[in-house]
Amino acid sequence: MEKNVLAYFKTRDEAQEVLNKLKALRVEDARIDHVAKYPQEAREIQINPATGNVSSLGELTQEAEVNSRDAGVLMAADPAASGLSDGGGNGVTGRDILLTAIVNESIHHQVLHLVEQAGGMV
C-alpha cells in the first residue's frame, strides 16, 4: 500500500537533502516544487493601459502575467491591487518549497522522520 507525503521546507537545499535520501530508499515518485502566490512569477515588460490590451487589474498593479481568467480574478482581489497596500511585498514566504512523494507504507514513518530532521514540516 502507498502513502502520500507533502512536506514543506524553507529552502530548496533542505528539500533536496530529503529527496536524495528518498532516492536511496528507492522511492520512485518524488519531486520538489516552489509554491508561488500566483501561477507565474512577475515579468519585466511595459504595459500601456491606454491600448486596452490588459487582461487583469493584477497585470496593471502587480506587473504579473495573467494566463487565465481565474488567475486574473485572484490577482485583482489581492490587497496590493487596490494601491492601498503592498500585500506583504514578496508573496509566499516561509515554507514555500514543497516536497511531494508517494512512498510505501512500510517506510512512511521513516520518511516523516527524515523530513523533520531536515527542518521540514508535514
QUIMOPE-V739915 format. One record per residue. N is the residue number from 1. RES is the residue in three letters. SS is DSSP state (alpha for helix, beta for strand, coil for the rest). PHI is phi as a letter, one per 20 degrees, with the letter a starting at -180 (NA if undefined). PSI is psi in whole degrees, 0 to 359 (none if undefined). Layout:
{{N/RES/SS/PHI/PSI} {N/RES/SS/PHI/PSI}}
This chain:
{{1/MET/coil/NA/146} {2/GLU/beta/d/154} {3/LYS/beta/c/150} {4/ASN/beta/e/145} {5/VAL/beta/c/124} {6/LEU/beta/d/111} {7/ALA/beta/c/134} {8/TYR/beta/d/138} {9/PHE/beta/c/160} {10/LYS/coil/e/330} {11/THR/coil/c/155} {12/ARG/alpha/f/326} {13/ASP/alpha/f/319} {14/GLU/alpha/f/314} {15/ALA/alpha/f/321} {16/GLN/alpha/f/323} {17/GLU/alpha/g/314} {18/VAL/alpha/f/319} {19/LEU/alpha/g/319} {20/ASN/alpha/f/320} {21/LYS/alpha/f/326} {22/LEU/alpha/f/323} {23/LYS/alpha/f/323} {24/ALA/alpha/f/331} {25/LEU/coil/e/2} {26/ARG/coil/m/34} {27/VAL/coil/f/122} {28/GLU/coil/e/327} {29/ASP/beta/d/94} {30/ALA/beta/b/147} {31/ARG/beta/b/163} {32/ILE/beta/d/134} {33/ASP/beta/c/159} {34/HIS/beta/d/129} {35/VAL/coil/e/120} {36/ALA/coil/d/160} {37/LYS/coil/f/322} {38/TYR/coil/c/168} {39/PRO/coil/g/329} {40/GLN/coil/c/155} {41/GLU/coil/f/169} {42/ALA/beta/f/155} {43/ARG/coil/c/163} {44/GLU/coil/d/72} {45/ILE/coil/c/162} {46/GLN/coil/e/137} {47/ILE/coil/d/136} {48/ASN/coil/d/101} {49/PRO/alpha/f/342} {50/ALA/alpha/f/336} {51/THR/alpha/f/342} {52/GLY/coil/m/4} {53/ASN/coil/e/60} {54/VAL/coil/c/129} {55/SER/coil/e/341} {56/SER/coil/a/155} {57/LEU/alpha/f/325} {58/GLY/alpha/f/327} {59/GLU/alpha/f/322} {60/LEU/alpha/f/314} {61/THR/alpha/e/337} {62/GLN/alpha/d/5} {63/GLU/coil/l/42} {64/ALA/beta/d/146} {65/GLU/coil/e/129} {66/VAL/coil/d/119} {67/ASN/coil/d/347} {68/SER/coil/b/161} {69/ARG/alpha/f/320} {70/ASP/alpha/f/315} {71/ALA/alpha/f/322} {72/GLY/alpha/f/320} {73/VAL/alpha/f/316} {74/LEU/alpha/f/316} {75/MET/alpha/f/320} {76/ALA/alpha/f/334} {77/ALA/alpha/e/351} {78/ASP/coil/f/143} {79/PRO/alpha/g/332} {80/ALA/alpha/f/335} {81/ALA/alpha/f/335} {82/SER/alpha/f/340} {83/GLY/coil/n/355} {84/LEU/coil/e/353} {85/SER/coil/b/153} {86/ASP/coil/e/1} {87/GLY/coil/m/16} {88/GLY/coil/n/355} {89/GLY/coil/n/290} {90/ASN/coil/d/11} {91/GLY/coil/m/221} {92/VAL/coil/f/127} {93/THR/coil/c/168} {94/GLY/coil/n/238} {95/ARG/coil/e/83} {96/ASP/coil/d/13} {97/ILE/beta/d/125} {98/LEU/beta/d/124} {99/LEU/beta/d/122} {100/THR/beta/d/131} {101/ALA/beta/b/148} {102/ILE/beta/d/118} {103/VAL/beta/c/159} {104/ASN/beta/f/142} {105/GLU/alpha/g/330} {106/SER/alpha/f/337} {107/ILE/alpha/d/7} {108/HIS/alpha/g/311} {109/HIS/alpha/f/325} {110/GLN/alpha/f/319} {111/VAL/alpha/f/316} {112/LEU/alpha/f/321} {113/HIS/alpha/f/319} {114/LEU/alpha/f/319} {115/VAL/alpha/f/312} {116/GLU/alpha/f/321} {117/GLN/alpha/f/327} {118/ALA/coil/e/2} {119/GLY/coil/n/11} {120/GLY/coil/e/169} {121/MET/beta/c/130} {122/VAL/coil/e/none}}
